[in-house]
Amino acid sequence: MATQFVGSPRTVAERLRVLRDATGADELLVTTITHDHADRVRSYELLAREWGTG
């Protein structure tokens, strides 16, 4: 099963939901790989908003 996702916040959130459901995970660890700290924070903010926690 693929565990690396690239795309819009909606695409990534959908794929994370599929991963969660397929594995029965109750926790997911997300890592954004980008050099700039502000870009990394923004990535997390976008994903959190799409996931419904932001």
PDBQT receptor file of N, H, CA, C and O in Angstrom, charges set to zero:
ATOM      1  N   MET A   1       0.841  -1.178   0.000  1.00  0.00    +0.000 N 
ATOM      2  CA  MET A   1       0.000   0.000   0.000  1.00  0.00    +0.000 C 
ATOM      3  C   MET A   1       0.884   1.240   0.000  1.00  0.00    +0.000 C 
ATOM      4  O   MET A   1       1.844   1.335   0.765  1.00  0.00    +0.000 OA
ATOM      5  N   ALA A   2       0.553   2.173  -0.856  1.00  0.00    +0.000 N 
ATOM      6  H   ALA A   2      -0.227   2.096  -1.478  1.00  0.00    +0.000 HD
ATOM      7  CA  ALA A   2       1.310   3.428  -0.923  1.00  0.00    +0.000 C 
ATOM      8  C   ALA A   2       1.097   4.227   0.358  1.00  0.00    +0.000 C 
ATOM      9  O   ALA A   2      -0.013   4.293   0.885  1.00  0.00    +0.000 OA
ATOM     10  N   THR A   3       2.163   4.824   0.843  1.00  0.00    +0.000 N 
ATOM     11  H   THR A   3       3.065   4.770   0.414  1.00  0.00    +0.000 HD
ATOM     12  CA  THR A   3       2.057   5.624   2.070  1.00  0.00    +0.000 C 
ATOM     13  C   THR A   3       2.662   7.008   1.908  1.00  0.00    +0.000 C 
ATOM     14  O   THR A   3       2.801   7.739   2.889  1.00  0.00    +0.000 OA
ATOM     15  N   GLN A   4       3.023   7.377   0.692  1.00  0.00    +0.000 N 
ATOM     16  H   GLN A   4       2.910   6.784  -0.105  1.00  0.00    +0.000 HD
ATOM     17  CA  GLN A   4       3.533   8.717   0.416  1.00  0.00    +0.000 C 
ATOM     18  C   GLN A   4       2.555   9.384  -0.538  1.00  0.00    +0.000 C 
ATOM     19  O   GLN A   4       2.247   8.849  -1.603  1.00  0.00    +0.000 OA
ATOM     20  N   PHE A   5       2.072  10.556  -0.145  1.00  0.00    +0.000 N 
ATOM     21  H   PHE A   5       2.323  10.990   0.720  1.00  0.00    +0.000 HD
ATOM     22  CA  PHE A   5       1.035  11.229  -0.916  1.00  0.00    +0.000 C 
ATOM     23  C   PHE A   5       1.458  12.637  -1.276  1.00  0.00    +0.000 C 
ATOM     24  O   PHE A   5       2.003  13.367  -0.447  1.00  0.00    +0.000 OA
ATOM     25  N   VAL A   6       1.204  13.012  -2.510  1.00  0.00    +0.000 N 
ATOM     26  H   VAL A   6       0.761  12.419  -3.183  1.00  0.00    +0.000 HD
ATOM     27  CA  VAL A   6       1.512  14.347  -3.015  1.00  0.00    +0.000 C 
ATOM     28  C   VAL A   6       0.261  14.863  -3.705  1.00  0.00    +0.000 C 
ATOM     29  O   VAL A   6      -0.382  14.132  -4.458  1.00  0.00    +0.000 OA
ATOM     30  N   GLY A   7      -0.087  16.113  -3.453  1.00  0.00    +0.000 N 
ATOM     31  H   GLY A   7       0.434  16.707  -2.841  1.00  0.00    +0.000 HD
ATOM     32  CA  GLY A   7      -1.233  16.690  -4.135  1.00  0.00    +0.000 C 
ATOM     33  C   GLY A   7      -1.859  17.797  -3.328  1.00  0.00    +0.000 C 
ATOM     34  O   GLY A   7      -1.270  18.321  -2.382  1.00  0.00    +0.000 OA
ATOM     35  N   SER A   8      -3.062  18.138  -3.721  1.00  0.00    +0.000 N 
ATOM     36  H   SER A   8      -3.541  17.712  -4.490  1.00  0.00    +0.000 HD
ATOM     37  CA  SER A   8      -3.801  19.189  -3.026  1.00  0.00    +0.000 C 
ATOM     38  C   SER A   8      -4.177  18.694  -1.625  1.00  0.00    +0.000 C 
ATOM     39  O   SER A   8      -4.128  17.493  -1.359  1.00  0.00    +0.000 OA
ATOM     40  N   PRO A   9      -4.547  19.604  -0.739  1.00  0.00    +0.000 N 
ATOM     41  CA  PRO A   9      -4.981  19.174   0.587  1.00  0.00    +0.000 C 
ATOM     42  C   PRO A   9      -6.117  18.148   0.518  1.00  0.00    +0.000 C 
ATOM     43  O   PRO A   9      -6.138  17.194   1.296  1.00  0.00    +0.000 OA
ATOM     44  N   ARG A  10      -7.040  18.337  -0.394  1.00  0.00    +0.000 N 
ATOM     45  H   ARG A  10      -7.023  19.112  -1.027  1.00  0.00    +0.000 HD
ATOM     46  CA  ARG A  10      -8.162  17.406  -0.535  1.00  0.00    +0.000 C 
ATOM     47  C   ARG A  10      -7.676  16.022  -0.950  1.00  0.00    +0.000 C 
ATOM     48  O   ARG A  10      -8.100  15.013  -0.387  1.00  0.00    +0.000 OA
ATOM     49  N   THR A  11      -6.785  15.981  -1.936  1.00  0.00    +0.000 N 
ATOM     50  H   THR A  11      -6.440  16.800  -2.393  1.00  0.00    +0.000 HD
ATOM     51  CA  THR A  11      -6.252  14.701  -2.417  1.00  0.00    +0.000 C 
ATOM     52  C   THR A  11      -5.506  13.972  -1.308  1.00  0.00    +0.000 C 
ATOM     53  O   THR A  11      -5.712  12.776  -1.103  1.00  0.00    +0.000 OA
ATOM     54  N   VAL A  12      -4.649  14.678  -0.600  1.00  0.00    +0.000 N 
ATOM     55  H   VAL A  12      -4.481  15.649  -0.766  1.00  0.00    +0.000 HD
ATOM     56  CA  VAL A  12      -3.866  14.056   0.467  1.00  0.00    +0.000 C 
ATOM     57  C   VAL A  12      -4.777  13.569   1.590  1.00  0.00    +0.000 C 
ATOM     58  O   VAL A  12      -4.593  12.464   2.101  1.00  0.00    +0.000 OA
ATOM     59  N   ALA A  13      -5.753  14.381   1.977  1.00  0.00    +0.000 N 
ATOM     60  H   ALA A  13      -5.902  15.279   1.562  1.00  0.00    +0.000 HD
ATOM     61  CA  ALA A  13      -6.675  13.976   3.039  1.00  0.00    +0.000 C 
ATOM     62  C   ALA A  13      -7.464  12.734   2.632  1.00  0.00    +0.000 C 
ATOM     63  O   ALA A  13      -7.658  11.830   3.445  1.00  0.00    +0.000 OA
ATOM     64  N   GLU A  14      -7.918  12.682   1.390  1.00  0.00    +0.000 N 
ATOM     65  H   GLU A  14      -7.761  13.416   0.729  1.00  0.00    +0.000 HD
ATOM     66  CA  GLU A  14      -8.659  11.509   0.923  1.00  0.00    +0.000 C 
ATOM     67  C   GLU A  14      -7.790  10.257   0.977  1.00  0.00    +0.000 C 
ATOM     68  O   GLU A  14      -8.245   9.198   1.410  1.00  0.00    +0.000 OA
ATOM     69  N   ARG A  15      -6.551  10.378   0.541  1.00  0.00    +0.000 N 
ATOM     70  H   ARG A  15      -6.181  11.238   0.189  1.00  0.00    +0.000 HD
ATOM     71  CA  ARG A  15      -5.653   9.219   0.556  1.00  0.00    +0.000 C 
ATOM     72  C   ARG A  15      -5.289   8.806   1.979  1.00  0.00    +0.000 C 
ATOM     73  O   ARG A  15      -5.121   7.619   2.259  1.00  0.00    +0.000 OA
ATOM     74  N   LEU A  16      -5.168   9.780   2.876  1.00  0.00    +0.000 N 
ATOM     75  H   LEU A  16      -5.304  10.744   2.649  1.00  0.00    +0.000 HD
ATOM     76  CA  LEU A  16      -4.920   9.446   4.284  1.00  0.00    +0.000 C 
ATOM     77  C   LEU A  16      -6.114   8.712   4.890  1.00  0.00    +0.000 C 
ATOM     78  O   LEU A  16      -5.941   7.785   5.681  1.00  0.00    +0.000 OA
ATOM     79  N   ARG A  17      -7.313   9.122   4.522  1.00  0.00    +0.000 N 
ATOM     80  H   ARG A  17      -7.454   9.875   3.879  1.00  0.00    +0.000 HD
ATOM     81  CA  ARG A  17      -8.506   8.425   5.014  1.00  0.00    +0.000 C 
ATOM     82  C   ARG A  17      -8.538   6.979   4.524  1.00  0.00    +0.000 C 
ATOM     83  O   ARG A  17      -8.878   6.068   5.279  1.00  0.00    +0.000 OA
ATOM     84  N   VAL A  18      -8.180   6.775   3.247  1.00  0.00    +0.000 N 
ATOM     85  H   VAL A  18      -7.903   7.515   2.633  1.00  0.00    +0.000 HD
ATOM     86  CA  VAL A  18      -8.130   5.416   2.709  1.00  0.00    +0.000 C 
ATOM     87  C   VAL A  18      -7.096   4.592   3.466  1.00  0.00    +0.000 C 
ATOM     88  O   VAL A  18      -7.357   3.442   3.819  1.00  0.00    +0.000 OA
ATOM     89  N   LEU A  19      -5.925   5.172   3.716  1.00  0.00    +0.000 N 
ATOM     90  H   LEU A  19      -5.713   6.106   3.429  1.00  0.00    +0.000 HD
ATOM     91  CA  LEU A  19      -4.873   4.481   4.467  1.00  0.00    +0.000 C 
ATOM     92  C   LEU A  19      -5.364   4.132   5.870  1.00  0.00    +0.000 C 
ATOM     93  O   LEU A  19      -5.197   3.003   6.330  1.00  0.00    +0.000 OA
ATOM     94  N   ARG A  20      -5.966   5.099   6.541  1.00  0.00    +0.000 N 
ATOM     95  H   ARG A  20      -6.103   6.017   6.167  1.00  0.00    +0.000 HD
ATOM     96  CA  ARG A  20      -6.497   4.878   7.891  1.00  0.00    +0.000 C 
ATOM     97  C   ARG A  20      -7.509   3.744   7.905  1.00  0.00    +0.000 C 
ATOM     98  O   ARG A  20      -7.446   2.850   8.749  1.00  0.00    +0.000 OA
ATOM     99  N   ASP A  21      -8.434   3.789   6.968  1.00  0.00    +0.000 N 
ATOM    100  H   ASP A  21      -8.485   4.515   6.282  1.00  0.00    +0.000 HD
ATOM    101  CA  ASP A  21      -9.490   2.772   6.928  1.00  0.00    +0.000 C 
ATOM    102  C   ASP A  21      -8.933   1.388   6.585  1.00  0.00    +0.000 C 
ATOM    103  O   ASP A  21      -9.384   0.381   7.130  1.00  0.00    +0.000 OA
ATOM    104  N   ALA A  22      -7.963   1.346   5.691  1.00  0.00    +0.000 N 
ATOM    105  H   ALA A  22      -7.597   2.165   5.248  1.00  0.00    +0.000 HD
ATOM    106  CA  ALA A  22      -7.389   0.063   5.272  1.00  0.00    +0.000 C 
ATOM    107  C   ALA A  22      -6.556  -0.579   6.377  1.00  0.00    +0.000 C 
ATOM    108  O   ALA A  22      -6.475  -1.804   6.467  1.00  0.00    +0.000 OA
ATOM    109  N   THR A  23      -5.938   0.252   7.217  1.00  0.00    +0.000 N 
ATOM    110  H   THR A  23      -6.005   1.247   7.143  1.00  0.00    +0.000 HD
ATOM    111  CA  THR A  23      -5.050  -0.285   8.248  1.00  0.00    +0.000 C 
ATOM    112  C   THR A  23      -5.691  -0.333   9.627  1.00  0.00    +0.000 C 
ATOM    113  O   THR A  23      -5.182  -1.003  10.525  1.00  0.00    +0.000 OA
ATOM    114  N   GLY A  24      -6.801   0.372   9.802  1.00  0.00    +0.000 N 
ATOM    115  H   GLY A  24      -7.214   0.917   9.072  1.00  0.00    +0.000 HD
ATOM    116  CA  GLY A  24      -7.416   0.453  11.120  1.00  0.00    +0.000 C 
ATOM    117  C   GLY A  24      -6.640   1.338  12.069  1.00  0.00    +0.000 C 
ATOM    118  O   GLY A  24      -6.824   1.261  13.283  1.00  0.00    +0.000 OA
ATOM    119  N   ALA A  25      -5.773   2.178  11.529  1.00  0.00    +0.000 N 
ATOM    120  H   ALA A  25      -5.624   2.240  10.542  1.00  0.00    +0.000 HD
ATOM    121  CA  ALA A  25      -4.939   3.050  12.365  1.00  0.00    +0.000 C 
ATOM    122  C   ALA A  25      -5.802   4.041  13.132  1.00  0.00    +0.000 C 
ATOM    123  O   ALA A  25      -6.803   4.540  12.619  1.00  0.00    +0.000 OA
ATOM    124  N   ASP A  26      -5.402   4.318  14.364  1.00  0.00    +0.000 N 
ATOM    125  H   ASP A  26      -4.588   3.913  14.781  1.00  0.00    +0.000 HD
ATOM    126  CA  ASP A  26      -6.082   5.353  15.136  1.00  0.00    +0.000 C 
ATOM    127  C   ASP A  26      -5.211   6.602  15.256  1.00  0.00    +0.000 C 
ATOM    128  O   ASP A  26      -5.560   7.559  15.948  1.00  0.00    +0.000 OA
ATOM    129  N   GLU A  27      -4.076   6.571  14.572  1.00  0.00    +0.000 N 
ATOM    130  H   GLU A  27      -3.792   5.793  14.011  1.00  0.00    +0.000 HD
ATOM    131  CA  GLU A  27      -3.156   7.710  14.579  1.00  0.00    +0.000 C 
ATOM    132  C   GLU A  27      -2.347   7.672  13.299  1.00  0.00    +0.000 C 
ATOM    133  O   GLU A  27      -1.928   6.604  12.853  1.00  0.00    +0.000 OA
ATOM    134  N   LEU A  28      -2.125   8.841  12.704  1.00  0.00    +0.000 N 
ATOM    135  H   LEU A  28      -2.465   9.709  13.066  1.00  0.00    +0.000 HD
ATOM    136  CA  LEU A  28      -1.283   8.960  11.517  1.00  0.00    +0.000 C 
ATOM    137  C   LEU A  28      -0.207  10.006  11.789  1.00  0.00    +0.000 C 
ATOM    138  O   LEU A  28      -0.473  11.033  12.413  1.00  0.00    +0.000 OA
ATOM    139  N   LEU A  29       0.979   9.745  11.327  1.00  0.00    +0.000 N 
ATOM    140  H   LEU A  29       1.195   8.911  10.819  1.00  0.00    +0.000 HD
ATOM    141  CA  LEU A  29       2.083  10.692  11.446  1.00  0.00    +0.000 C 
ATOM    142  C   LEU A  29       2.338  11.272  10.073  1.00  0.00    +0.000 C 
ATOM    143  O   LEU A  29       2.593  10.539   9.118  1.00  0.00    +0.000 OA
ATOM    144  N   VAL A  30       2.269  12.599   9.971  1.00  0.00    +0.000 N 
ATOM    145  H   VAL A  30       2.062  13.195  10.747  1.00  0.00    +0.000 HD
ATOM    146  CA  VAL A  30       2.436  13.282   8.689  1.00  0.00    +0.000 C 
ATOM    147  C   VAL A  30       3.732  14.074   8.717  1.00  0.00    +0.000 C 
ATOM    148  O   VAL A  30       4.009  14.809   9.665  1.00  0.00    +0.000 OA
ATOM    149  N   THR A  31       4.518  13.913   7.667  1.00  0.00    +0.000 N 
ATOM    150  H   THR A  31       4.293  13.316   6.897  1.00  0.00    +0.000 HD
ATOM    151  CA  THR A  31       5.763  14.666   7.528  1.00  0.00    +0.000 C 
ATOM    152  C   THR A  31       5.765  15.359   6.176  1.00  0.00    +0.000 C 
ATOM    153  O   THR A  31       5.589  14.714   5.142  1.00  0.00    +0.000 OA
ATOM    154  N   THR A  32       5.960  16.652   6.181  1.00  0.00    +0.000 N 
ATOM    155  H   THR A  32       6.102  17.176   7.021  1.00  0.00    +0.000 HD
ATOM    156  CA  THR A  32       6.075  17.418   4.942  1.00  0.00    +0.000 C 
ATOM    157  C   THR A  32       7.550  17.687   4.699  1.00  0.00    +0.000 C 
ATOM    158  O   THR A  32       8.256  18.198   5.569  1.00  0.00    +0.000 OA
ATOM    159  N   ILE A  33       7.998  17.339   3.517  1.00  0.00    +0.000 N 
ATOM    160  H   ILE A  33       7.425  16.923   2.810  1.00  0.00    +0.000 HD
ATOM    161  CA  ILE A  33       9.414  17.507   3.199  1.00  0.00    +0.000 C 
ATOM    162  C   ILE A  33       9.576  18.753   2.330  1.00  0.00    +0.000 C 
ATOM    163  O   ILE A  33       9.301  18.737   1.131  1.00  0.00    +0.000 OA
ATOM    164  N   THR A  34      10.023  19.814   2.957  1.00  0.00    +0.000 N 
ATOM    165  H   THR A  34      10.246  19.827   3.932  1.00  0.00    +0.000 HD
ATOM    166  CA  THR A  34      10.340  21.057   2.266  1.00  0.00    +0.000 C 
ATOM    167  C   THR A  34      11.365  21.801   3.103  1.00  0.00    +0.000 C 
ATOM    168  O   THR A  34      11.356  21.710   4.330  1.00  0.00    +0.000 OA
ATOM    169  N   HIS A  35      12.233  22.523   2.453  1.00  0.00    +0.000 N 
ATOM    170  H   HIS A  35      12.241  22.596   1.455  1.00  0.00    +0.000 HD
ATOM    171  CA  HIS A  35      13.326  23.192   3.157  1.00  0.00    +0.000 C 
ATOM    172  C   HIS A  35      12.822  24.357   4.008  1.00  0.00    +0.000 C 
ATOM    173  O   HIS A  35      13.237  24.521   5.156  1.00  0.00    +0.000 OA
ATOM    174  N   ASP A  36      11.940  25.149   3.449  1.00  0.00    +0.000 N 
ATOM    175  H   ASP A  36      11.603  25.016   2.517  1.00  0.00    +0.000 HD
ATOM    176  CA  ASP A  36      11.506  26.373   4.122  1.00  0.00    +0.000 C 
ATOM    177  C   ASP A  36      10.498  26.072   5.234  1.00  0.00    +0.000 C 
ATOM    178  O   ASP A  36       9.475  25.427   5.000  1.00  0.00    +0.000 OA
ATOM    179  N   HIS A  37      10.792  26.536   6.422  1.00  0.00    +0.000 N 
ATOM    180  H   HIS A  37      11.622  27.060   6.612  1.00  0.00    +0.000 HD
ATOM    181  CA  HIS A  37       9.933  26.271   7.576  1.00  0.00    +0.000 C 
ATOM    182  C   HIS A  37       8.519  26.817   7.368  1.00  0.00    +0.000 C 
ATOM    183  O   HIS A  37       7.541  26.136   7.679  1.00  0.00    +0.000 OA
ATOM    184  N   ALA A  38       8.407  28.027   6.848  1.00  0.00    +0.000 N 
ATOM    185  H   ALA A  38       9.201  28.580   6.596  1.00  0.00    +0.000 HD
ATOM    186  CA  ALA A  38       7.089  28.627   6.637  1.00  0.00    +0.000 C 
ATOM    187  C   ALA A  38       6.262  27.799   5.650  1.00  0.00    +0.000 C 
ATOM    188  O   ALA A  38       5.054  27.651   5.836  1.00  0.00    +0.000 OA
ATOM    189  N   ASP A  39       6.885  27.265   4.619  1.00  0.00    +0.000 N 
ATOM    190  H   ASP A  39       7.866  27.385   4.468  1.00  0.00    +0.000 HD
ATOM    191  CA  ASP A  39       6.178  26.411   3.662  1.00  0.00    +0.000 C 
ATOM    192  C   ASP A  39       5.705  25.121   4.323  1.00  0.00    +0.000 C 
ATOM    193  O   ASP A  39       4.610  24.636   4.039  1.00  0.00    +0.000 OA
ATOM    194  N   ARG A  40       6.520  24.580   5.190  1.00  0.00    +0.000 N 
ATOM    195  H   ARG A  40       7.410  24.975   5.421  1.00  0.00    +0.000 HD
ATOM    196  CA  ARG A  40       6.164  23.350   5.902  1.00  0.00    +0.000 C 
ATOM    197  C   ARG A  40       4.963  23.597   6.820  1.00  0.00    +0.000 C 
ATOM    198  O   ARG A  40       4.025  22.801   6.853  1.00  0.00    +0.000 OA
ATOM    199  N   VAL A  41       5.001  24.689   7.553  1.00  0.00    +0.000 N 
ATOM    200  H   VAL A  41       5.763  25.336   7.526  1.00  0.00    +0.000 HD
ATOM    201  CA  VAL A  41       3.895  25.041   8.443  1.00  0.00    +0.000 C 
ATOM    202  C   VAL A  41       2.617  25.258   7.633  1.00  0.00    +0.000 C 
ATOM    203  O   VAL A  41       1.544  24.797   8.024  1.00  0.00    +0.000 OA
ATOM    204  N   ARG A  42       2.733  25.950   6.518  1.00  0.00    +0.000 N 
ATOM    205  H   ARG A  42       3.604  26.324   6.200  1.00  0.00    +0.000 HD
ATOM    206  CA  ARG A  42       1.565  26.207   5.660  1.00  0.00    +0.000 C 
ATOM    207  C   ARG A  42       0.975  24.893   5.144  1.00  0.00    +0.000 C 
ATOM    208  O   ARG A  42      -0.245  24.738   5.084  1.00  0.00    +0.000 OA
ATOM    209  N   SER A  43       1.831  23.960   4.776  1.00  0.00    +0.000 N 
ATOM    210  H   SER A  43       2.822  24.086   4.824  1.00  0.00    +0.000 HD
ATOM    211  CA  SER A  43       1.374  22.648   4.317  1.00  0.00    +0.000 C 
ATOM    212  C   SER A  43       0.551  21.957   5.397  1.00  0.00    +0.000 C 
ATOM    213  O   SER A  43      -0.518  21.414   5.118  1.00  0.00    +0.000 OA
ATOM    214  N   TYR A  44       1.051  21.979   6.625  1.00  0.00    +0.000 N 
ATOM    215  H   TYR A  44       1.919  22.421   6.851  1.00  0.00    +0.000 HD
ATOM    216  CA  TYR A  44       0.319  21.369   7.743  1.00  0.00    +0.000 C 
ATOM    217  C   TYR A  44      -1.006  22.083   7.994  1.00  0.00    +0.000 C 
ATOM    218  O   TYR A  44      -2.015  21.437   8.277  1.00  0.00    +0.000 OA
ATOM    219  N   GLU A  45      -1.011  23.409   7.891  1.00  0.00    +0.000 N 
ATOM    220  H   GLU A  45      -0.192  23.934   7.661  1.00  0.00    +0.000 HD
ATOM    221  CA  GLU A  45      -2.243  24.171   8.096  1.00  0.00    +0.000 C 
ATOM    222  C   GLU A  45      -3.297  23.808   7.054  1.00  0.00    +0.000 C 
ATOM    223  O   GLU A  45      -4.469  23.621   7.384  1.00  0.00    +0.000 OA
ATOM    224  N   LEU A  46      -2.875  23.710   5.805  1.00  0.00    +0.000 N 
ATOM    225  H   LEU A  46      -1.924  23.862   5.537  1.00  0.00    +0.000 HD
ATOM    226  CA  LEU A  46      -3.815  23.363   4.736  1.00  0.00    +0.000 C 
ATOM    227  C   LEU A  46      -4.399  21.976   4.928  1.00  0.00    +0.000 C 
ATOM    228  O   LEU A  46      -5.599  21.769   4.747  1.00  0.00    +0.000 OA
ATOM    229  N   LEU A  47      -3.545  21.020   5.296  1.00  0.00    +0.000 N 
ATOM    230  H   LEU A  47      -2.570  21.188   5.443  1.00  0.00    +0.000 HD
ATOM    231  CA  LEU A  47      -4.008  19.664   5.519  1.00  0.00    +0.000 C 
ATOM    232  C   LEU A  47      -4.928  19.589   6.736  1.00  0.00    +0.000 C 
ATOM    233  O   LEU A  47      -5.943  18.894   6.700  1.00  0.00    +0.000 OA
ATOM    234  N   ALA A  48      -4.587  20.292   7.800  1.00  0.00    +0.000 N 
ATOM    235  H   ALA A  48      -3.763  20.857   7.829  1.00  0.00    +0.000 HD
ATOM    236  CA  ALA A  48      -5.430  20.296   9.001  1.00  0.00    +0.000 C 
ATOM    237  C   ALA A  48      -6.803  20.872   8.700  1.00  0.00    +0.000 C 
ATOM    238  O   ALA A  48      -7.812  20.352   9.176  1.00  0.00    +0.000 OA
ATOM    239  N   ARG A  49      -6.851  21.927   7.924  1.00  0.00    +0.000 N 
ATOM    240  H   ARG A  49      -6.031  22.350   7.537  1.00  0.00    +0.000 HD
ATOM    241  CA  ARG A  49      -8.125  22.535   7.562  1.00  0.00    +0.000 C 
ATOM    242  C   ARG A  49      -8.970  21.543   6.748  1.00  0.00    +0.000 C 
ATOM    243  O   ARG A  49     -10.170  21.403   6.982  1.00  0.00    +0.000 OA
ATOM    244  N   GLU A  50      -8.342  20.872   5.810  1.00  0.00    +0.000 N 
ATOM    245  H   GLU A  50      -7.366  20.986   5.620  1.00  0.00    +0.000 HD
ATOM    246  CA  GLU A  50      -9.063  19.903   4.974  1.00  0.00    +0.000 C 
ATOM    247  C   GLU A  50      -9.506  18.689   5.807  1.00  0.00    +0.000 C 
ATOM    248  O   GLU A  50     -10.593  18.152   5.596  1.00  0.00    +0.000 OA
ATOM    249  N   TRP A  51      -8.674  18.270   6.735  1.00  0.00    +0.000 N 
ATOM    250  H   TRP A  51      -7.791  18.707   6.906  1.00  0.00    +0.000 HD
ATOM    251  CA  TRP A  51      -8.977  17.100   7.560  1.00  0.00    +0.000 C 
ATOM    252  C   TRP A  51     -10.093  17.424   8.569  1.00  0.00    +0.000 C 
ATOM    253  O   TRP A  51     -10.798  16.537   9.049  1.00  0.00    +0.000 OA
ATOM    254  N   GLY A  52     -10.227  18.719   8.870  1.00  0.00    +0.000 N 
ATOM    255  H   GLY A  52      -9.654  19.440   8.480  1.00  0.00    +0.000 HD
ATOM    256  CA  GLY A  52     -11.292  19.125   9.781  1.00  0.00    +0.000 C 
ATOM    257  C   GLY A  52     -10.822  19.417  11.189  1.00  0.00    +0.000 C 
ATOM    258  O   GLY A  52     -11.628  19.456  12.118  1.00  0.00    +0.000 OA
ATOM    259  N   THR A  53      -9.512  19.624  11.359  1.00  0.00    +0.000 N 
ATOM    260  H   THR A  53      -8.858  19.593  10.604  1.00  0.00    +0.000 HD
ATOM    261  CA  THR A  53      -8.981  19.916  12.694  1.00  0.00    +0.000 C 
ATOM    262  C   THR A  53      -8.358  21.288  12.779  1.00  0.00    +0.000 C 
ATOM    263  O   THR A  53      -7.853  21.669  13.835  1.00  0.00    +0.000 OA
ATOM    264  N   GLY A  54      -8.379  22.046  11.688  1.00  0.00    +0.000 N 
ATOM    265  H   GLY A  54      -8.789  21.736  10.830  1.00  0.00    +0.000 HD
ATOM    266  CA  GLY A  54      -7.652  23.320  11.667  1.00  0.00    +0.000 C 
ATOM    267  C   GLY A  54      -8.499  24.519  11.824  1.00  0.00    +0.000 C 
ATOM    268  O   GLY A  54      -7.990  25.640  11.821  1.00  0.00    +0.000 OA
TER     269      GLY A  54
